């Protein structure tokens, strides 16, 4: 996350660690740690997940693609039904290739980054992404 432009590790949703991108009037989170809650239960143990990350996604189609891919450990819960984000256990991050995870995190960043910053980032990455609309 910190390799992306203008990113800091701050807090959101109270005091949860969150990777934020500079955005006026206030920074916006794109990857955040989620506190254990009653609405995110590990089906194998019946216990609340202790190590969840929330990762923003550009939209419902991207969310569905990640959640429905049986080879990936991303999932969602009812609480996030209308929110463009996926969940993943930190303990399962190793199941995602570095390249794929890098792309997912960059897309999360692009989802909340200001257009000028996103376009500058994309201009350096010519050929693999397209410029965002002004």
C-alpha positions as CSV (number, residue, x, y, z in Angstrom):
1,X,0.0,0.0,0.0
2,X,2.7,2.4,0.9
3,X,4.3,2.1,-2.5
4,X,1.4,4.0,-4.0
5,X,1.5,7.8,-4.2
6,X,0.4,9.9,-1.2
7,X,-0.5,7.0,1.0
8,X,-0.3,7.1,4.8
9,X,-1.2,4.6,7.5
10,X,-3.9,6.2,9.6
11,X,-7.1,5.2,11.2
12,X,-10.8,5.0,10.3
13,X,-13.9,3.5,11.7
14,X,-12.9,4.6,15.1
15,X,-9.3,3.6,15.6
16,X,-8.8,0.8,13.1
17,X,-5.5,1.0,11.1
18,X,-6.3,2.1,7.5
19,X,-4.3,2.8,4.5
20,X,-5.4,6.2,3.3
21,X,-4.8,8.2,0.2
22,X,-4.6,12.0,0.3
23,X,-7.9,13.5,-0.8
24,X,-9.4,16.9,0.2
25,X,-11.1,17.7,2.4
26,X,-10.1,14.4,4.2
27,X,-8.1,11.3,3.3
28,X,-10.0,8.2,2.0
29,X,-9.3,4.6,3.0
30,X,-8.8,1.8,0.5
31,X,-7.4,-1.0,2.7
32,X,-8.4,-1.3,6.3
33,X,-8.2,-3.7,9.2
34,X,-11.5,-4.8,10.5
35,X,-12.3,-5.4,14.2
36,X,-13.9,-8.8,15.1
37,X,-17.6,-8.5,14.9
38,X,-20.6,-10.8,15.3
39,X,-21.5,-10.5,11.6
40,X,-18.3,-12.0,10.3
41,X,-18.0,-15.6,11.6
42,X,-15.6,-18.3,10.5
43,X,-17.8,-21.1,9.2
44,X,-15.1,-23.7,10.2
45,X,-14.9,-22.6,13.9
46,X,-18.1,-20.6,14.5
47,X,-15.8,-17.9,16.0
48,X,-15.5,-14.2,14.9
49,X,-12.8,-13.7,12.3
50,X,-9.8,-12.0,14.1
51,X,-7.7,-11.0,11.1
52,X,-9.9,-9.5,8.5
53,X,-8.9,-6.9,5.9
54,X,-11.4,-4.8,3.9
55,X,-10.2,-3.9,0.4
56,X,-12.2,-1.5,-1.7
57,X,-13.1,-2.5,-5.2
58,X,-14.1,-0.3,-8.2
59,X,-17.6,-1.6,-8.4
60,X,-20.1,-4.5,-8.1
61,X,-18.7,-6.4,-11.1
62,X,-15.1,-6.4,-9.7
63,X,-16.4,-7.4,-6.3
64,X,-18.4,-10.3,-7.8
65,X,-15.3,-11.5,-9.8
66,X,-13.2,-11.7,-6.7
67,X,-15.8,-13.3,-4.5
68,X,-17.0,-15.8,-7.0
69,X,-13.5,-17.0,-8.1
70,X,-13.1,-20.3,-6.3
71,X,-9.3,-20.0,-6.5
72,X,-9.2,-16.8,-4.4
73,X,-9.9,-16.4,-0.7
74,X,-12.0,-13.2,-1.0
75,X,-15.5,-13.1,0.4
76,X,-18.2,-10.8,1.6
77,X,-20.8,-10.6,4.3
78,X,-24.3,-9.2,4.5
79,X,-23.0,-6.0,6.2
80,X,-21.1,-5.3,2.9
81,X,-23.9,-6.2,0.6
82,X,-24.2,-2.6,-0.8
83,X,-20.6,-1.6,-0.4
84,X,-17.9,-2.0,-3.0
85,X,-15.3,-3.9,-1.0
86,X,-14.2,-7.5,-0.3
87,X,-12.9,-9.2,2.8
88,X,-9.9,-11.4,3.2
89,X,-8.2,-13.0,6.2
90,X,-4.7,-11.7,6.6
91,X,-3.7,-15.4,7.3
92,X,-4.8,-16.2,3.7
93,X,-3.1,-13.4,1.8
94,X,-0.4,-15.9,0.8
95,X,-3.0,-17.7,-1.4
96,X,-3.1,-14.7,-3.7
97,X,-0.1,-14.2,-6.0
98,X,2.0,-11.0,-5.4
99,X,1.1,-9.8,-8.9
100,X,-2.6,-10.2,-8.4
101,X,-2.6,-8.7,-4.9
102,X,-0.6,-5.8,-6.2
103,X,-3.2,-5.2,-8.9
104,X,-6.1,-5.5,-6.4
105,X,-4.5,-3.0,-4.0
106,X,-3.7,-0.6,-6.9
107,X,-7.4,-0.8,-8.1
108,X,-8.5,-0.2,-4.5
109,X,-6.3,2.9,-4.4
110,X,-7.5,4.1,-7.8
111,X,-11.1,3.8,-6.5
112,X,-10.6,6.5,-3.9
113,X,-7.6,8.5,-5.2
114,X,-8.2,12.0,-6.6
115,X,-8.5,12.0,-10.4
116,X,-5.3,14.1,-10.9
117,X,-3.3,11.7,-8.7
118,X,-4.8,8.6,-10.3
119,X,-4.2,9.9,-13.8
120,X,-0.6,10.7,-13.0
121,X,-0.2,7.2,-11.6
122,X,-1.8,5.6,-14.7
123,X,0.4,7.7,-17.1
124,X,3.4,6.0,-15.6
125,X,1.8,2.6,-16.1
126,X,1.1,3.0,-19.9
127,X,-0.1,-0.1,-21.6
128,X,-1.6,-2.0,-18.7
129,X,-4.3,0.5,-17.6
130,X,-6.3,3.3,-19.1
131,X,-6.6,6.9,-18.1
132,X,-9.5,7.8,-15.8
133,X,-12.1,10.2,-17.2
134,X,-11.5,13.8,-16.1
